[in-house]
Amino acid sequence: MFFRLRSDLLRYLQPQVAISEQELNTGLSRLTWEGVFSNGFTSIISSGFLAAFALALGASNLQIGLLAAIPPITQILQILAIFLIEKVRRRKAITVISWLLAQLFWFPIAIIPFFVSVPSPLAVSLLLWLMIFRGLLNSISTCAWNSWVFDLVPKKVLGSIFARRAILTTIATVLFGLGGAFFVDYWGDHYTGIAGIQGYSFVILFGALFMGLVSPVILALTPEPIMQRPEVPVSPLRALSSPFMDQNFKWLLAFLFFWSFASNLAIPFFSVYMLQIIGIPVSAVIALYMLSQYFSILFLRVWGPLVDKFSNKAVLSLCASLYLLVILGWCFIMTPDRHSLTIPLLIILHIFAGIASGGVTLTISTIGLKIAPINQSTSYLSCASLCIFIGSGLGPMLGGFLADFFSQRQFIMTFNWTDPLHSMQFSALSITGFSFLFIIAFILGILTLSLLASLREEGEVSREVVLETLLTPMRELSRPVTAVLPYYIAHLPFYRLIRKIPIPGLDIALSVLAYQVGAVAGIILKYIILSLKVLRRVIQMAGIRLGGYIKEKIQS
């Protein structure tokens, strides 16, 4: 029985010399559903839930930064994983085994409050060490998975496949995330102390068992093409250094590193800011995250076709600049205290964050697949992932240090007016705590965007072309509007106006808003026109019947 089971498992993990069209379509479908189960679980864990769990265990801002840094920084093991993959050349087997072991680590993480006194330094240390071991295993599976998917997915449908995968993944994240967040708040309302913290444990255990462990099974059923050997044999060390010898790919590596570093100075601390500074419950934090994910889904249906039609570079430039505007917007949520616009601003920022992050995630995951040489995909994609992970690891660590450093510092600019009868003073600018962190991340992000200008991608277009495409629904809407409004109002040079706005990211924010307004108004107008046509047809039929009835009466 054991040998038969082992034989069946090895058969599923073997690469295939030839993959039929039906097997390819089935494999792409399984690849999508694997993302639903794996990323659906890990996305909610990384959204703020794990940070809330760590805070409950007694973590500081610096430890929260370390926790956010562990998953990416452990990806440095991909360097060794490249040697393993090139030696074994069984990417599916490596992916499935390492990913299964990584998912099993969620179980000891979940049961920390059952065996250790919390909050305590020991509980936080256990969480950090278990996440380190899990991250090391995850790095091996990521390296093998990237190379495997590069050969499996046809390049012409990369954007559409990953967009669909992200959409279904986000739906799973919403369902599981909201359920888990409300469960934690409900549990916390009925239990206190260690028992209250154990609510997080039950959510993690449920997700790991019913979602995390399903992912390796689906991967084992997905076909793997034979790993192609380069025409000229290259040593693993030479293969690892070759991406840094490619001038064009070096620009991509530089951008990925600095963008990951700059954005992750701020992003991991959004949930901490909401929980500690604003003081909203975990369910509200997760609900806002789900709102962001909903708009990510909504606009993945826009970004995916735009990537396939134009280029990753143009879409990435737009979405990254929009995300930087969102990061800057966090400085105005508390000025310096909670105000009437705090919650509306949180909602608006999460909406635009979802729109931007969907495009950034999609383009970053596919741009390397597009410009990497076919026979050297493993080393090129691993180096790209390595730059992302190192930047994403160093960013939160420095961010945690800066958050603690600026927590007791404040910069205030005030205006005073004094006359013989009155004396007035008001604050024109107030920067405290996390606001310093958000401003630093914004400035570094702006400097990083300049690196994209030197990157060359086949079929690339300027960002203006993509912006013009986003404005298409508004132009189509203006055709019937022209009959009602004066010509100069219906044909306002919208893009010429918004491109002159000096604030980075505001042009894409307004273009996205125009797209949404145009798309929704176009749908409403379409149904109004359809309803009028149906009404006219009904009136015509009623008139014919009435005329026939009158004619019969006259004849009789």
N, C-alpha and C positions, 0 to 999 in steps of 0.2 A: 504493500500500500504506500509506504514511504517513497520507494523508488519510482512508483508510478506518478505520485504527486510531484516529485522532483522533476521527472521527465516532462510532465505537462507544463510546469512552471518555466522550465528552460525553453520549451517550444514557444511559449508566449513571449519570452524575452529575447528571442533570436531576431536579428535583422533580416530583412527580406531582400532578395536579389532584384525582384520585380514586384511592383505594387500596381494592381489593376485600378481602373478608374473608380469602380465601386468601392474597393478597399480604401482608396484615397478619400472619397467622400465620407465614408463611415469613420475613417480616422480623424478627419477634420471636425466632424460632429462630436466625436469622443473628446477631442482636444478642447472643444468649447465647453462641454459638460464637466470635464476635469477642472477647468478654471472656475466653474460655478461652485464646485464643492471645496476646492483648495483655497482659492482667493476669497470666496464668500465668507469663509471662516477667518482667515488671516487678516482680511481687510478690516473686519470689525474689531479684531484684537488690536490692530495698529491704529485705529481711528481715534482712540481716546479711552477706550475701555481698559486696556492694559495700563495706561497711565493712571487711571482712577484706582485700579487694583493696587498699583505700586504705591500711590499716595496713602491708601488705606493700610498698607503694610508698614508705612513710616518713611517713605523715600523723600529726599530733598530735591530741589531743582537740579542740582548737579547730578544726582543719581537718576532723575528722570531723563536728563540728557544722555547719560551713559546707557540707559535702557534703550533709548531711541537709536543710539549709535551702534549697539551690539549687532543687530541683524545685518546692516550694511558693512560694518568694519570686518566682520568675520569672513566676508566674501573674498578676502585676500587669499584664502586657501584655494581659490580658483586657479592660482598659479600652479599648485601641485596637481589640481584636478586635470589640468591640460595634459600633463605628462601621463596621468592615469588613463585618460580617454584615448590619447594617441597610442598607448601601449596595448590596452585591452580592445579598443574599437567596438565596444558594446555599450552604446550610449543609453539605450533603454534600460538595460540591466542595472547600470550604474545609477540612473535617475530613480528607478523604482525602489531599489534597496535603500539608498541614502535618504530618499524622501520619506519612506515608511518609518525609518528610525528617527528622523527629525520630528515627524508628527507624534510619535510616541512620547516625546519629551513634554508634551502639554499635560500629560497626566500627573507627573510629579510636581509640575508647576502649580496645577490646580489644587493639590492637596496640602500646600504649604500651611494654610491657616488651621488645618486639622492636627498638625503635629508640632508646630512652632508657635511660641507666644507672639502675638501681634498687637500693636505695631512694635517692631524691634529691629535693630541693625541686622540680626541673624536672618530674619525673614527676607529682608531686602537683599542681603548677600546671596542667599539661596536662589532667589529669583534671578539675579544677575548671572550667577554661574550656570544655572540651568539654561538660560537664554543663550549664553556663550556656546555651550556644547551643541545646542540645537542649531545655532547659526553656522557652526562649522560644517555640520552635516548638510544643511541647506545649501551651502556654497557649492558643495560637490554636485548636488542634484541640479542646481541652477546652471552650472557650466555645461553639464551633459545635455540638459534639456534645451538650452539655446542652440547648440550645434545640431541636435536632432530635429528641432522644429525648422531650422534654416533649410535643411534638405527636404523636409516633408511638405511644407506649405509653398504652393506656387507663388512667385513674387507678384504676379499680376493681381492677386486677390488678397495680398497681405493686409492691406488697410481694412477691407471689408470683413475678413475673418477675425482679426483682432478686435475690431469695433463690435462685432456681434458677440464675441466672447466677453468683452468688457460689459456690454449691456446686460447679458444674462447674469454675469457675476455680480453686478451692482444690484440687480433685483434680489438675488439671494442675500446680499449684504443687508439690504433694507429690511427684509423679512426677519432674518435672524437677529440683526442688530437692534431693531426696535423691540422685539420680543425679549432679548437679553437685557436691554437697558431698563425696560419697565419692570422686569422680574427683579432686578437688583434694587430698584427704588422701592418696590413693594416689600421685598424681603427686609430692606433696611428700616422701613417704617414699623415692622413688627418685631425685629430683633436688633439688639445693640451689641457692641463689643465684638468679640471674636465671632460670635454667631452671625452678626450682621455682615461681617467681611466674607463669611463663607458663601454668601449669595453669589459673589464673583466666581467662586470655585465651581458651583453647580453649572453656571453658564459655560465656563471653559470646558468642563467635563462633557457636557452635552454636545458642544460644537466639535470637540476632538473626536468623540466616538461616532457621531452620525454624519459628520462632514469631512473632518480631517483624514480619517482612515479610508474613506471611499475613494479619495483622489489617487492613491497608488494603485488601487485595483483597476481603475479606468485607464491609467497610464499603461499598465501591463497589457491591456487589450488593444492599444493603439499601435499601428504598424510603424516600424522603423526601417527606412531605406539603408542599404549598405553604405557604410562610410567610405566616401571616395578618397583615394590616395592622391596626393599632389603629383603632377607630372614629373617634377624634379624632387626627389626625397629631401626633406629639410629636417634638421635636428630640432627637438622640442625647444631648446633654448633659442635657436634661430627663429623658430616659428613664433615664440613669445615676443621677440624683439622686433619682428617684421612690421607689426602695426605702427610702431614708433618710428619706423624708417619711411613709412608712407606719408608724404607731406599732407595730402588732403585728409587722411584719416586722423592725423595728429591734431588738426583743428577740431575735429569732432571730439576726440578724447579730451582736449583742453576745455571745450565747452561743457561736456558732460560732467567733468570734475568740478569746475567752478560753479556751474548752475546747481548741482546737487549740494555743494557746500553752502552757497548763499541761501538757497531756499530752505534748507534744513536748519539754518540758524534760527528760523522763526517757526516753521510749520509744526514741529513736535510740541511746541509750547502753547498752541492755540487752545487745546483742551485744558491744560493746566491754568491758563489765563481765565477761561470761563468758569472753571470749578473753584479756583481760589480767589481770584480778584473780583469777578462779576458775581459769583456766588449762585450759579444756577445748578439744578440737580443733574445727575448723570443722564437721566432719560432725556432731558432737554439738550444736552451736549450731543448725544447720539442722534436725536431727532434732527438737529441742525446738520449733522454730518450726513444723515440720510437725505435731507433736502438737497445738499450739495451733490450727493451721488445721483439723485433723480435728474438734476440738470446735466450732470455728466452723461447720463444715459441719453437724454434728449438731444444733446449736441454731438454725441458720438455718431449719430446718424447723419450729422452734417460734416463733421471732421473726416470720417472714414472715406466717403466719396471724394472729398476735396483732396485728401492725400493721394488717392489713386489717380485723380484727374490732373493734379498739379504737381506738388512735391511736398515732402516732409518738412523741408527747411522753411518754406513760407508759412505753413500752418504752425510750426513750432515757434517761429518768431512772433507771430500774433498772440498765440496762447501764453507764451512765457511773459510777454510784456503785460498782458491782462492779469496774470497771476501776481506780478510785481505790484500792480496797482492795488490788488486785494491786500497784499501784505502791508502796504503803506496805509490802507484804510483802517487797519486795526489800531492805529495810533489815535483815532478819533472816537473810539467806542467809549472810552472813559476819559473825560477831559475836565478835571482829573478824576471826577467821581461819576458814578452811574447817573444817567440822565434819561429824559423821556425818549430819546432817539436811540438808546443803547440796543434794545431788542430789535427794532427795525433795521438798524445798521448791521447787526449780526446776521439777520436774515438775508439782506442784500449781499453782504460779503460772501456768505456761504453759497448763494446762488451763482455769483460770478466765479467763485473758486471752483465750483463744480464744472462750469463751462470751460474754464481754463485748464483745469487739471486733466479733464478727459482728453483734450487735444495734446497736452504735453506728454502724458503717459503713452498715448497711442503713437505719437511721432518718435519719441525716444526709443520705444520698443521696436520700431520698424526701420528707422533711418540707418541703423547699423547693419541690419539685414540686407538693405538695398545696396549699400556702397561697399560692403566687404567682398573681397575676391572669393569665388566659389570654392576653390580647393583649400582655402586657408580660413574658413569660416570659424572654426573652433577658437583659434588664437585671437582673431580679430574681435569676435563677439565677446570673448572672455575679457580681453583688455578693456573693451567698452564698458562691460558690466563692472569691471574692477574699478575703473575711474568713477563710475556712478556710486558704487558702494563706499569707496574710500571718502569721497566728498560728502556723502550722506552720513558717514560715521563721524568725520571730524566736525561737521557742522553742528550737530546736537551737543557734542562734548564742549565745544567752545561756547555754544549758546547757553548751556547750563551754567557754565562758569560766569558768563556775562550777566545772566539773569540774577544770580546771587550777588554779583558785584554791583549792579545798578539798582538792586532792590532797596538800598538805603541812600540812593542819590536822586537828585531832582534838578531839572533845569526849567526855570520859569522866566518868561519875558512878560513884563507888565507895562501898561501905559497909565500914566498919572495925569490928571487934569486938576489944576487948582486955580480958583479965582476968588475974589473977595467974599463971595456968597456960598460957593460950593467947593467940594473936594471929591474927586472921583478917581477910582482906581479899578482897572479890570485887566484880567490876564489875557494876553494875546497869544501866548504859546506856553504850553505846559507839557514837559516830557518827563515821565517817571517810569521806573521799573522796566517792564517789558517793552515799553514804547521805544526805548533806546535800541533794543534788540531788533525790533521791526524796521526801524530806520536804517540801521547798519545793513540788514539783509537786503533792503530795497536798493541802497546805493551799490552794493556789491553785485546785485542782479543786473542793474543797468549797465555796469561795466562789462559783465559777462556776455550780454547780448551782442556786443560788438564783435565777438569771436565768430559768430555765425556768418558774418559778411565774407569771411575768407574761405568758408566751406563751400565746396562744389558738389552738386548733386545732379545726376542725369535727369533732364526734363524739368529742372527747377524754374520757377517763375518768381516774380517779385511779390512782396506782400500786398502791394496795391491791387494786383490781379485778384487775389483772394478776397480782399475787402470789397472790391467791386462785385464779386460773386455773391457775397453776403447781402449786398444791397439790392440784388435782383428782385426779391419779393416786393420790395417797396416800389421799384420801377414798374413792375407788372401791375401793382395796385394803382399806380398813378394814371394808367390808361383810362379806366372808367372815371377816375376822379377828375381828369382833365375836362370832361364835359360839364362838371359842376363848378370847379374852382378855376380861377384865372390861370393861364398857361404858366406864368412865371412862378406861381405858388406850387403848382403840381410838378414842376421840373426844377425844384431847387437843387443846386449843385451840392448835395449833402456831403459827399466825400471831400470836396474841396474845402468845405467848412471845417470838418472834423480833423482833417490832417494837419491843420494849422494850430490845433490845440497843443500847447507845449508839454502837457503832462503825459509821460509815457504810459501807454496802455489805455488811455481814455478814448483814443480813436477806435480801438477794437471793441471796447465796452459799448460805445454808442452804436457801432456797426452791428454788434450782436443784438443790441436792443432793437435796432431798426429791423433786423432780420426777423426777430420774434414778432414784432408788431405787424410787419408786412405779411408774414406767414399766417398768423392768426386772422388778420383782417382779410387776407386772400381766401381763407377757408370759409369765413363768415359770408363774404361777398359771393363766393361760389354757390353756397347753399341758398342765399337770397335769390340769386339769378335762377337757380334750379327751381326754387319754390314758385317764383313768378311764372316760369314756363309751365309748370304743372297747373298753376291757377288759371293761366290763360287757356290751357288745353281743356280744363274742366269747364270754364265758361263757354268755350266754343262748343263742346259737346252738349252742354245744357241748352245753349241757344239752338242747336240743331234739333234736339229733342222737343224743345218748346215750340219751335217753328213747325215741326211735323205734327205736333198735337193740335196746334191752332188750325193747321190746314185740314186735318181730319174733321175737326168740329165744323169748319166752314162747309166742307163737302157734304157732311151729314145733315 
